Amino acid sequence: MLYYLYEMNHAVLAPWRAAADAGLNFWKNPANPLSSTQMGRSMAASLEMFERGTRRYGKPAFNLGPAVTEEVVLSRPFCQLLHFKRDGAPANAPKLLIVAPMSGHYATLLRGTVDAMLDHCDVYITDWIDARAVPISAGPFDLDDYIDYVMEFTRFIGPNTSLMAVCQPSVPVMAAVSLMNAAKDPATPAAMILMGGPIDTRRNPTAVNRLAREKGADWFRGNVIMKVPPPHAGFMRDVYPGFLQLGGFMTMNLDRHIDAHRELFWHLVEGDGDSAEKQTEFYDEYMSVMDLTAEFYLQTVEKVFVNHDLPRGTFTHRNLKVDPAAITQTALMTVEGERDDISGVGQTEASHDLCTSLPASKKLHYLQPGVGHYGVFNGSRFRKEIVPRIASFVKANAKV
């Protein structure tokens, strides 16, 4: 019912958004002598804030510039594999598959990650599809399917590919790599980079981890799973709605978001276009969210955050036990942020203890000082301090 109310609210506000757009055009029109006054800028800022606060943010584009081409090289019902090429990139650059998180935001949240790695690698990324846009006739999508997608995409790209998992996919990527090593798959990845991921959330648990453990999967099943309403293509599919996930993100740092929007308003009033543009770009991305299939979300909560199946040795894929000790060919690098409040320090590093068959020469851990969760894969410190380490690790372990 809540999803239906959300859609009704959006529809009810449509005329008001249209009126706000019309008013915004009036108050920002250079031909209007009042547009340059304090009153005119205040009216325009108020209308823009209303429109931004009530709009539905669609899927953003990567927009990496004219020198970068983007191509869909493989499509599946719940994901498409994107390949990026930058003009002038070396032909022998190592292949890198970035596995984007399926945790509410689109893969474009990793735009900066892709852009930075294009200087060093031949980059692919998993572009997950909003579950409300997938017809129920396409069937379910769970954690086993996620792992299957990772293995299929890796095989499609070919041997000597390295995998980079950002946050949530760290567990399924480690599972996929374990299975491929155990099967001696010819496409077994050369290297695996896990960044800010919940490998073992018993270590240094965060508020997110504690909430999942205290509530349990049954609570989430009864309180956050809803059916997609019409007119979406995924009508009647059980999902964890993106707007609920966004609400959770926002309330974790509510004061910070309120202050940011207050600053945005005054930047608009003062005509500080550069500062306003930076904040609007961030929130255009941050507010763009997608629904997750219920089965995938609930299995992730139960297996990763409640039962800790991977570190306890009880994780399975299609009834086959997943054993990270089977990893002998894939080098392991982990990256954590000192101030990460999503995946606590030590949770990703725990993967080294699970990969008991890997020699120390094939393992590397790096803790980035002074950054939180998003700083692990984006921002100036990511580019200057983390990317060179990842690029060096991938190159050192590529089998050329």
SVG drawing of the C-alpha trace seen along z (x, -y; Angstrom):
<svg xmlns="http://www.w3.org/2000/svg" viewBox="-3 -45 58 74">
<polyline fill="none" stroke="black" stroke-width="0.4" points="0.0,0.0 2.8,-2.4 4.2,-2.1 0.8,-2.9 0.6,-6.0 4.0,-7.1 2.9,-6.9 -0.4,-8.7 1.6,-11.5 3.8,-11.9 0.8,-12.1 -1.0,-14.6 2.0,-16.9 2.5,-16.8 0.4,-20.0 2.3,-21.8 5.6,-20.8 4.4,-22.1 3.4,-25.4 6.8,-25.6 8.5,-25.1 6.5,-27.8 7.2,-30.2 10.9,-29.3 11.1,-30.2 9.4,-33.6 11.7,-34.5 14.9,-33.4 14.1,-35.0 16.7,-37.7 13.9,-39.7 12.3,-40.0 13.8,-43.0 13.0,-41.5 15.1,-38.4 18.3,-40.1 16.8,-41.4 17.1,-39.8 13.3,-39.1 13.5,-37.5 16.4,-35.2 14.7,-34.2 11.5,-33.3 13.5,-31.3 15.5,-29.5 12.3,-28.6 10.6,-27.2 13.7,-25.3 14.0,-23.7 10.3,-22.7 10.7,-21.2 13.9,-19.3 12.3,-18.0 9.2,-16.6 10.6,-15.3 11.3,-11.7 15.0,-11.3 15.6,-9.0 18.6,-7.0 21.6,-9.3 24.0,-8.9 27.7,-8.2 28.6,-11.1 32.4,-10.5 33.1,-12.9 33.4,-12.8 36.7,-10.8 35.0,-7.9 32.6,-5.5 30.1,-3.4 28.7,-0.2 26.3,2.5 28.1,5.7 25.8,8.2 22.3,7.9 20.4,9.9 16.9,9.3 18.3,7.7 21.7,6.3 23.6,5.2 27.3,5.3 28.8,2.0 32.2,1.6 34.1,-1.8 36.8,-2.8 38.9,-6.0 40.5,-7.4 44.3,-6.8 44.1,-4.1 46.8,-1.4 45.7,1.7 47.2,4.0 45.6,2.5 44.6,5.2 40.9,6.0 38.9,4.9 35.3,5.7 33.8,3.3 31.0,5.1 28.7,2.2 26.6,2.6 23.0,3.5 22.0,1.6 19.6,-1.1 21.7,-3.4 22.5,-3.0 25.9,-2.0 26.5,-5.6 27.3,-6.2 30.7,-4.8 31.2,-7.3 34.3,-8.6 35.6,-5.1 35.2,-4.2 36.7,-7.4 39.8,-7.0 40.4,-3.3 40.1,-4.1 43.6,-5.7 45.0,-2.2 42.6,0.5 40.2,1.8 37.0,1.2 33.7,3.0 30.9,2.5 27.7,4.2 24.8,1.9 22.0,3.3 18.4,2.7 15.7,1.2 13.6,4.2 10.3,2.2 11.2,2.1 11.6,5.8 8.3,7.7 7.4,10.4 7.5,12.8 11.3,12.5 11.2,14.6 13.0,14.0 16.5,12.7 18.3,13.8 21.8,13.9 22.5,17.1 21.5,15.4 23.8,12.5 26.8,14.8 25.8,16.5 25.8,13.1 29.3,12.3 30.7,15.6 29.0,15.3 30.2,11.7 33.8,12.7 33.7,15.6 32.4,13.3 35.2,10.8 37.7,13.6 40.7,15.0 43.0,12.7 40.2,10.3 40.4,8.7 37.3,8.0 36.7,5.0 33.8,5.2 32.6,2.0 30.8,2.5 27.8,4.9 29.1,7.2 32.2,8.1 30.5,11.3 29.0,12.5 32.3,11.7 34.3,13.7 31.8,16.5 32.1,16.4 35.9,16.3 35.9,19.2 33.7,21.3 35.7,20.5 39.0,21.4 37.5,24.6 36.3,25.6 39.7,24.6 37.7,22.4 39.8,21.1 38.4,17.6 39.3,17.6 40.1,13.9 43.7,12.8 43.0,10.5 40.1,9.5 39.9,6.1 37.3,5.8 36.5,2.3 34.6,1.4 32.7,4.7 30.8,6.6 32.8,9.8 32.5,10.3 30.2,7.7 30.9,9.2 34.1,7.2 33.7,3.6 29.9,3.5 28.3,0.3 24.8,-1.0 23.7,0.6 25.1,4.0 23.5,3.8 20.1,2.9 20.2,6.0 21.3,8.3 18.7,7.0 15.8,7.0 16.5,10.2 15.3,11.1 11.7,11.8 11.3,8.3 12.5,6.9 10.2,9.3 7.2,8.1 8.0,4.3 9.9,3.2 8.9,5.7 6.2,4.3 4.6,5.0 5.3,2.8 2.2,0.8 1.0,-0.1 1.9,-1.5 5.5,-0.1 6.6,2.8 7.4,4.8 3.8,4.6 3.2,7.1 6.9,7.9 7.9,8.1 10.6,5.5 12.5,3.5 11.6,0.0 14.4,-2.5 12.6,-5.3 12.7,-3.4 16.4,-2.8 16.9,-6.5 15.0,-7.3 17.4,-5.1 20.4,-6.8 19.1,-10.3 18.2,-9.6 21.6,-8.2 23.0,-11.8 19.9,-13.9 21.5,-17.0 24.2,-17.0 21.6,-16.7 19.4,-19.5 22.5,-21.8 23.5,-20.9 20.0,-21.9 20.0,-25.1 23.4,-25.9 22.1,-25.1 19.2,-27.5 21.5,-30.4 23.9,-29.6 21.0,-29.9 19.9,-33.2 23.4,-34.6 23.9,-33.5 26.9,-31.3 26.5,-29.0 29.6,-27.0 28.8,-25.9 25.2,-25.3 26.1,-23.2 28.4,-21.0 25.6,-20.3 22.9,-19.7 25.1,-17.3 25.7,-15.3 22.1,-15.2 20.9,-14.4 23.0,-11.2 22.2,-10.6 18.5,-10.9 18.4,-8.5 17.4,-5.2 16.2,-1.8 14.1,1.0 15.7,4.4 14.1,7.7 12.7,9.0 14.5,12.4 17.9,10.8 17.5,8.3 16.3,10.7 18.9,13.3 21.6,10.7 20.3,9.6 20.1,13.1 23.3,14.6 25.6,11.6 24.4,9.5 22.5,11.9 24.0,15.4 27.5,14.4 27.5,17.4 30.8,16.7 33.1,16.2 31.4,19.1 32.0,21.5 28.3,22.1 27.7,20.0 26.3,22.0 25.6,21.3 22.8,23.5 23.4,26.0 27.1,26.1 29.4,25.0 31.5,22.0 35.0,22.3 37.4,19.3 40.2,21.6 39.8,22.9 41.2,19.6 44.8,20.3 45.0,18.4 43.3,15.1 45.3,12.4 43.5,10.6 43.6,6.8 41.3,5.2 40.7,1.4 39.0,-0.2 38.3,-3.7 39.4,-4.8 36.0,-6.6 33.7,-4.2 30.3,-4.1 28.8,-1.5 31.4,1.2 33.5,0.9 37.3,1.2 38.3,4.8 35.2,6.2 36.8,6.3 40.2,7.2 38.6,10.4 38.7,11.9 42.5,12.4 41.8,14.8 39.4,16.8 41.8,17.2 44.1,19.5 45.6,21.1 46.9,17.8 50.5,16.9 51.3,13.6 52.8,12.4 49.3,12.5 47.7,10.5 47.5,6.8 45.5,4.7 45.3,0.9 43.6,-1.3 43.0,-4.8 43.3,-7.5 40.7,-10.2 37.9,-8.9 34.5,-7.5 32.6,-4.9 32.3,-6.9 35.9,-8.1 36.9,-4.5 35.9,-4.6 35.5,-8.3 37.0,-11.7 40.5,-13.2 42.1,-10.8 40.7,-7.9 42.3,-9.2 45.6,-10.2 46.2,-7.4 44.0,-4.4 43.9,-4.2 47.7,-4.0 47.8,-1.1 45.0,0.8 46.5,0.2 49.9,1.4 48.3,4.5 46.2,5.4 49.2,4.9 51.5,7.0 49.1,9.9 48.0,9.8 49.1,12.9 50.6,11.3"/>
</svg>
